[in-house]
Amino acid sequence: MDRLDAMRVFITVADLRGFAPAARKLRLSPSAVTRLIAALEEHLGARLLQRTTRQVRLTDVGRRYLERARRILADVDEADGAAREERNRPSGRLVVSAPVGFGRLHVGPVMTDYLKRYPEVAAELRLSDNLVNLVEDAVDAAVRIGHLADSSLVARQVGEMRRITVATPGYLKRHGEPRTPQALSEHQTIQFGPSASWQFMQDGRGIEVTPTPRFISNSADAALQYAEAGGGITRVLAYQAAEGLKRGRLKVLLAKYEQPALPIHIVYPTSRLLSAKVRAFIDLVVETTDWKFG
C-alpha cells in the first residue's frame, strides 16, 4: 500500500461521502477504493469510516486523521511544486570545483556572469588541483582538464588544452633552440609538477624524455617566473603561459612534437533530471567561453 495514495483516497471518500463518487472522481474501480481504505485502516489499527447502505460517515478517529492527512498532503504537494520549480528555474546553491589556476583565470569570470544572470542562485567556487569526489564533497559540477578515468560521472566537453614547451627569446639566443625532444638534455630545464618525464609525439608514436631539471616546482606560476627570468625551458599547459606568449616574453618550442590536445570537460553526477542551476551553468560556459587553448 502506498500510504500517500491511500490518504488521498480517504480524503476524497470523506469529502464526497461515498466510495462510488470517490472512485469516479479518482478514476478507480470501487473495489480498488475499498481495498485502499481497508489497508489504511488495518495499518492504523483503527476504523476511519462508518459504512451503511445509505451513507459513509467519519468516526472520531477518522475526523482527527482527516485533518492531519490534509496537512501532510498539502506539505507534500508544496514540496513537489518547489522541486519542480527549482528544476525549471535556476535557484538554490551551486557548488563548482575547478583547478586553481584555470579556475581563477577562466571559471571565476563565468561564475560572476552566472550570478548576475540568475539572482536566485548562491554559488561557491572551490579551487583545488586535487581530484574531488563530487558526491562525497557535495559538488554540483567540476571543470577538469585531461582524459577522464572511467566513472559514473557524466561529462560534457567544453574545450581543449595543449601542453606546450616554452622558453624566453633571450635564453634561446644564448643557448640555441632545441630542434628535437632529445636535444632537451643539452639545456637547462624547469620541471613543473610531479612527473620528471616529458611526453612528445613523433611519427605517430610516443617519445619520452627525462631532462635533469635545474629548478623544480609544483607551481606553474613559479616555474614560468623562473623561465621568464631566462632560467631555462619549461613545459606547462597553454593557458598558464598565455600571457607570456601574448606579450612576447615566451616562445613555443617543439610544436610539431606535441601530443594531441587534452580535453576540457564539465563533469557532474547524473544527466537524469539535471537541475536547472547546473544546466544553466553548462549552457553559459558553452555560450560565452572559448576554451580552446592552442
C-alpha positions in Angstrom: 0.0 0.0 0.0 1.2 3.5 -0.9 0.2 5.5 2.2 0.1 8.8 0.4 -2.2 7.3 -2.3 -4.3 5.8 0.4 -4.6 9.1 2.2 -5.7 10.8 -1.0 -8.4 8.2 -1.5 -9.5 8.5 2.1 -9.8 12.3 1.9 -11.8 12.0 -1.4 -14.2 9.5 0.2 -14.7 11.7 3.2 -15.3 14.8 1.1 -17.7 13.1 -1.3 -19.2 10.9 1.5 -19.2 7.8 -0.6 -17.0 5.2 -2.2 -18.7 5.2 -5.6 -18.4 9.0 -6.2 -14.8 8.9 -4.9 -14.0 6.1 -7.4 -15.5 8.1 -10.3 -13.5 11.2 -9.4 -10.2 9.3 -8.9 -10.9 7.1 -12.0 -10.5 4.0 -9.9 -12.8 1.0 -9.6 -15.0 0.9 -6.4 -13.2 -2.3 -5.3 -9.8 -0.6 -5.6 -11.1 2.3 -3.4 -12.5 -0.2 -0.9 -9.2 -2.1 -0.7 -7.1 1.0 -0.1 -9.3 2.2 2.7 -9.3 -1.2 4.3 -5.5 -1.4 4.0 -5.1 2.0 5.6 -7.4 1.2 8.5 -5.5 -2.1 9.0 -2.2 -0.2 9.0 -3.5 2.3 11.6 -5.4 -0.3 13.6 -8.4 1.9 13.8 -11.7 2.4 11.8 -11.8 5.7 10.0 -15.2 5.4 8.3 -18.6 4.0 9.3 -20.3 2.5 6.3 -24.0 1.9 6.0 -26.1 1.1 3.0 -27.1 4.8 2.8 -24.1 6.8 3.7 -20.4 6.9 4.8 -19.5 8.8 8.0 -16.3 9.7 9.7 -15.5 8.1 13.0 -14.0 10.3 15.7 -10.6 8.8 14.9 -11.3 9.4 11.2 -12.2 13.0 11.8 -8.9 13.7 13.5 -6.9 11.7 11.0 -8.6 13.6 8.1 -7.3 16.9 9.4 -3.8 15.6 9.8 -3.8 13.9 6.4 -4.9 17.1 4.7 -1.9 18.9 6.2 0.5 16.1 5.3 -0.6 16.1 1.6 -0.6 19.9 1.4 3.1 19.8 2.6 3.9 17.0 0.1 2.3 19.0 -2.8 4.2 22.1 -1.8 7.5 20.2 -1.7 6.8 18.7 -5.1 5.9 22.0 -6.5 9.1 23.7 -5.1 11.3 20.9 -6.5 9.7 21.1 -10.0 10.1 24.9 -9.9 13.7 24.6 -8.9 14.4 22.2 -11.8 12.8 24.6 -14.3 14.3 27.8 -12.9 17.9 28.2 -11.6 17.7 28.7 -7.8 19.3 27.4 -4.7 23.1 26.8 -4.1 25.5 25.9 -6.9 28.9 24.4 -6.0 31.5 24.2 -8.7 35.1 22.8 -8.5 38.0 23.7 -10.8 41.8 23.6 -10.9 43.4 26.5 -9.0 45.0 28.5 -11.9 42.3 27.7 -14.5 39.5 28.4 -12.1 40.9 31.7 -11.1 41.5 32.9 -14.6 38.6 31.4 -16.6 36.0 29.8 -14.3 35.8 32.7 -11.9 34.6 35.2 -14.6 31.9 32.7 -15.7 30.7 32.5 -12.2 30.5 36.3 -12.0 28.4 36.4 -15.1 26.3 33.5 -13.9 25.3 35.2 -10.6 24.4 38.3 -12.5 22.0 36.4 -14.7 20.5 34.2 -12.0 19.9 36.2 -8.8 18.1 33.4 -7.1 21.3 31.3 -7.0 24.0 31.4 -4.4 27.3 30.0 -5.7 30.6 28.6 -4.4 33.7 28.1 -6.5 36.1 25.7 -4.9 39.6 25.8 -6.4 41.8 22.8 -5.9 44.3 20.8 -8.0 43.3 17.7 -6.2 40.6 15.5 -7.7 37.4 15.9 -5.7 34.7 13.4 -5.2 31.6 15.2 -6.4 29.1 13.2 -4.4 31.0 13.0 -1.1 32.1 16.7 -1.2 28.6 17.9 -2.3 29.9 19.4 -5.6 27.3 20.0 -8.3 29.8 20.2 -11.2 33.6 20.2 -11.8 35.8 21.6 -14.5 38.5 19.0 -15.3 41.4 19.2 -17.8 42.7 15.9 -19.2 41.4 12.5 -20.1 38.8 11.2 -17.7 39.0 7.9 -15.9 36.1 5.6 -16.2 33.4 6.6 -13.7 29.7 7.1 -13.2 30.1 10.8 -13.9 28.5 12.5 -16.9 31.0 14.6 -18.9 30.4 17.5 -21.4 33.4 18.6 -23.4 33.7 22.3 -23.4 37.2 22.9 -24.8 40.7 21.6 -25.2 44.2 22.4 -23.9 47.6 21.9 -25.4 50.6 21.1 -23.2 53.5 23.2 -24.5 57.2 23.7 -24.1 58.4 27.3 -23.8 61.4 29.5 -23.1 62.3 33.1 -23.4 63.8 34.5 -26.7 66.8 35.7 -24.6 67.5 32.1 -23.3 67.2 30.7 -26.8 69.6 33.4 -28.2 72.2 32.4 -25.6 71.8 28.6 -25.7 70.2 27.9 -29.1 66.8 26.3 -29.7 66.3 22.6 -29.4 65.0 21.0 -32.6 64.1 17.6 -31.2 62.8 16.4 -27.8 66.1 14.5 -27.3 68.0 17.8 -27.6 66.5 18.9 -24.3 69.2 17.0 -22.5 71.6 19.7 -23.5 69.5 22.5 -22.0 68.6 23.9 -18.6 65.1 22.8 -17.8 62.4 23.6 -15.3 60.1 20.9 -14.0 56.5 21.8 -13.2 54.5 19.0 -11.5 55.4 15.6 -10.0 56.5 13.9 -13.3 60.1 14.1 -14.3 59.4 12.8 -17.8 58.2 14.9 -20.7 56.0 13.2 -23.3 56.1 14.1 -27.0 54.9 12.5 -30.3 56.9 11.7 -33.4 55.6 9.9 -36.5 52.5 8.7 -34.6 54.4 7.2 -31.7 55.1 8.5 -28.2 58.5 9.8 -27.1 59.5 10.1 -23.5 62.5 12.2 -22.4 63.7 12.8 -18.9 65.6 16.0 -18.6 67.6 16.9 -15.5 65.9 20.0 -14.2 67.7 23.0 -12.7 64.6 24.1 -10.9 61.5 22.1 -9.8 58.2 23.5 -8.5 54.6 22.3 -8.0 53.5 25.8 -9.0 53.1 26.7 -12.7 53.5 30.4 -11.8 56.8 29.8 -10.1 58.1 27.7 -13.0 57.1 30.3 -15.5 58.5 33.1 -13.4 61.9 31.4 -13.4 61.6 30.6 -17.2 60.8 34.3 -17.9 63.9 35.3 -16.0 65.9 33.3 -18.5 66.3 30.2 -16.3 65.6 27.7 -19.0 62.9 25.6 -20.8 59.7 24.5 -19.1 56.6 22.6 -20.0 53.2 23.8 -18.9 49.5 23.9 -20.0 48.9 26.5 -22.7 46.6 28.7 -20.6 49.3 29.0 -18.0 51.8 30.5 -20.4 49.2 32.5 -22.4 50.1 35.9 -21.0 53.8 35.4 -21.5 53.3 34.3 -25.1 50.9 37.2 -25.8 53.5 39.7 -24.5 56.4 38.1 -26.4 58.2 37.1 -23.2 58.0 33.4 -24.1 58.2 31.3 -27.3 56.7 27.9 -28.0 59.3 25.2 -28.8 58.9 21.7 -30.4 55.4 22.4 -31.6 55.5 19.6 -34.2 56.2 17.1 -31.5 53.3 18.0 -29.2 50.9 15.4 -28.1 47.2 15.8 -29.1 45.4 18.5 -27.1 43.8 17.5 -23.7 40.0 17.8 -23.5 38.4 20.2 -21.0 35.2 18.7 -19.5 32.5 19.8 -17.2 31.5 16.7 -15.2 28.5 16.2 -13.0 27.0 13.2 -11.2 24.0 12.4 -13.4 22.2 13.6 -16.5 18.8 12.3 -15.3 16.6 15.2 -14.0 19.6 17.6 -14.2 18.8 20.7 -12.1 18.2 24.0 -13.8 21.1 25.6 -11.9 23.7 23.1 -13.3 22.2 23.1 -16.8 22.3 26.9 -16.9 26.0 26.9 -15.8 27.0 24.4 -18.5 25.0 26.4 -21.1 26.7 29.6 -20.0 30.1 28.1 -20.4 29.3 26.9 -23.9 27.7 30.2 -24.9 30.3 32.7 -23.6 33.7 31.0 -23.5 36.3 29.9 -26.0 38.2 27.3 -24.0 40.4 26.1 -26.9 43.9 26.9 -25.8 46.3 26.5 -28.7 
